[in-house]
């Protein structure tokens, strides 16, 4: 397998030790080892000899699992499950998740990274960051902005700077860093600079901001459908098996005060600057709409799609905040995916595979 281009890596190969103790992240081990292998993927290197089924997981922070130790991130747990429950075909799983990335950047990575073309199976956990971008642009089209951001990511440009309408300016991603799904990544930057800033500081914007109605997301959902189809086309072009997953979150009606305190994203803005926040029930409806678009596109185009959002409890038994998994949640994700993958070729035909493990795709 060829190495990643260093220009698109968030972290260089190596082992990083992070201490989350002072942030009191719910349901996670305070001290985390985060290992990046020579391929630029989180996790171990694949076996160099013998036949092995190679899986790479692609997504944002809910795939990256930055607050989980190497032994507790769900891609690693999936690898352990698949190897324990069938003995005929060794399985290796590499984690290509990067906080904040959207389906536009995933498509860019598929074009640029030869290592992704050499996987036997690509698993995409997508949707929540596309929704976050749509909200920060009040439902207006974001394709051009996200394409520009994908180019800058590929060039390893500084986060939060994007060329919008011909001018170099702060992009939607900078607001996303503080107000949405990249808040755990900030722990690392704070750790590196030895600043003792509580994680609650990144949550205060939502608590203080006004509650705004959900924007009209029809254009955003149409863009998302096309982005999914772009990923499908690339899967066909590179002759890769691809599985898509709906995005679980904790957003729903009836959250307790303690659960409400764990929310931080859902900012509605103008050209990427948040001016208020959508309520948890409306965020739940918006995420459900994105998940339904994914299921519908996969059904129409005959791609595998698992409705994982319907299988993960929408509470703190699975989540450390609104969308990131705690230790129990990563096990739930790994168990769910193992059941599905063991029910389909090639793992269902491997010697010793568990029979009757699942029902296949949900489209």
Secondary structure, 3 states (H helix, E strand, C coil): CCCCCHHHCCCCCEEEEEECHHHCCCCCCCEEEEEECCCCCECCCCCCCCCCEEEEEEECHHHHCCCCCCCCCHHHHHHHHHHHHCCCCCEEEEECCCCCCCHHHHHHHHHHCHHHHCCCEEEEECCHHHHHHHHHCCCCCCHHHHHHHHHHHHCCCCCCEEEECCEEEECHHHHHHHHCCCHHHHHHHHHHHCCCCCHHHHCHHHHHCCECCCCCCHHHHHHHHHHHHHHHHHHHHCCCEEEEECCCCCCCCCCCHHHHCCCCCCEEEECCEEEEECCHHHHHHHHHHHHHHHHHHHHHHCCEEECHHHCCCCCCCCECCCCCECHHHHHHHHHHHHHHHCCCCCHHHCCCCCCCCCCCCCC
